[in-house]
């Protein structure tokens, strides 16, 4: 593993290469009041995203293989994997870990496919979570929301679990049909074109999650823990 590169330059692509050893990279927190993490074309398998106190660092990441390119500004990290998304493993594929500073709130956005991804966001203030493209085998541990936090997943999801803290309210709207769906203590087999559900006590003026899924849902769990 190469030594950490402290990135001081912004507004350009930082190509971290694609060697067998991988890379670690960190950027200073600076004056950023919010953070934005964006995957431009896919998320590689086995990536973990986690909120963590990082002192004076904006974010810190460790990538093994595949190693992406990155575009860093004062408040945004864009990650671009060079190869197309694949839902099956390939030889030499190893994990990547992305740590987001919990001192500031974050939005997370991804485009393209994503599989075998873990998001441990329990210590983070989440502004929004959006994905456009297929999702498979993804687990998200959500934090306590501040206001109504949107979670919008488009392109179909399969074997996706969203855990929210106990007592947290949620509203769910699924378009495109659902199969083997769990909403807290309720379990459903096959459901038609649209599913709408709210936890008891949900209010647009309170704190909770507005979860919208477009393109269908299979083996999805949305539950508190």
HELIX and SHEET records of a PDB file:
SHEET    1   A11 UNK A   4  UNK A   7  0                                        
SHEET    2   A11 UNK A  23  UNK A  28  1                                        
SHEET    3   A11 UNK A  57  UNK A  63 -1                                        
SHEET    4   A11 UNK A  96  UNK A 101 -1                                        
SHEET    5   A11 UNK A  47  UNK A  52  1                                        
SHEET    6   A11 UNK A 114  UNK A 120  1                                        
SHEET    7   A11 UNK A 135  UNK A 141  1                                        
SHEET    8   A11 UNK A 157  UNK A 164  1                                        
SHEET    9   A11 UNK A 217  UNK A 224  1                                        
SHEET   10   A11 UNK A 178  UNK A 183  1                                        
SHEET   11   A11 UNK A 186  UNK A 191 -1                                        
SHEET    1   B10 UNK A  12  UNK A  15  0                                        
SHEET    2   B10 UNK A  69  UNK A  72 -1                                        
SHEET    3   B10 UNK A  76  UNK A  80 -1                                        
SHEET    4   B10 UNK A  34  UNK A  39  1                                        
SHEET    5   B10 UNK A 105  UNK A 111  1                                        
SHEET    6   B10 UNK A 126  UNK A 132  1                                        
SHEET    7   B10 UNK A 148  UNK A 154  1                                        
SHEET    8   B10 UNK A 208  UNK A 214  1                                        
SHEET    9   B10 UNK A 169  UNK A 175  1                                        
SHEET   10   B10 UNK A 194  UNK A 198 -1                                        
END                                                                             
